[in-house]
Amino acid sequence: MARRFSQLVVSIGLAVAAVPVASILGGCRNDRSIYADAFAPNRLRNLERSVISAQEACKVAAGEIERGSIAMVALFEESDRDEAFVAARRIAARARGRLTALENRIRNVENNALELLEEWARETRSFKDNQLKARSRADLADLKARWEPLRRTLSDTKQSFKPVMVVIEDDVLSLKHRRSALSPALPAPAAGRYETSVKEMRRWAQLFDGACNEFTAMLPSGVA
């Protein structure tokens, strides 16, 4: 019984191996099947998971940084200047941590995409049949075209978080100096100093979310 099962597994494996890459690529050309090729399913899944992970990290970072900016404004009204400075440092540390996590996950997405594209290009050059090579190149070009908008959005979103962090870091330093200042009454920075940068960060976070959804929606289903 065990021997028959082993023989069956081997037979199935040989049958699957005999299916040409081109026949898989040459199937139904809808958005969710075009990239279900024989050599990159694991890379596709890695890419999909990393995009979803970065998408979640973006939401968390944007929320944490926006809440931090609101809390930071209120700290300038605190009578205990030591406590205000300590709280400000905690706010900045949490915000930096969330932004770092987002940057790391974006880097992971970019690395996974690069590995997939490089492997596809390398294997495309291995085709001996010119028609199959041309088809593989066309599919690779299509994937690159679909990846490029997300790649740009990843980079631009990451940059959009930094102006908010600049204001947060300035506030931490200001509260540190305020703690040691001799004047009993110190004017607080302008209340609306975060408004523009937070609004831009929020806008890019929404664009990021939409770009991630659009990209993952076109990936093939059922790839192990």
Sequence and secondary structure as in RCSB ss.txt:
>XXXX:A:sequence
MARRFSQLVVSIGLAVAAVPVASILGGCRNDRSIYADAFAPNRLRNLERSVISAQEACKVAAGEIERGSIAMVAL
FEESDRDEAFVAARRIAARARGRLTALENRIRNVENNALELLEEWARETRSFKDNQLKARSRADLADLKARWEPL
RRTLSDTKQSFKPVMVVIEDDVLSLKHRRSALSPALPAPAAGRYETSVKEMRRWAQLFDGACNEFTAMLPSGVA
>XXXX:A:secstr
 HHHHHHHHHHHHHHHHTS HHHHHTS  STTTTT  SS HHHHHHHHHHHHHHHHHHHHHHHHHHHHHHHHHHH
TT S HHHHHHHHHHHHHHHHHHHHHHHHHHHHHHHHHHHHHHHHHHHHTT  SHHHHHHHHHHHHHHHHHHHHH
HHHHHHHHHHTHHHHHHHHHHHHHHHHHHH   S      TTTTHHHHHHHHHHHHHHHHHHHHHHHTS SS  
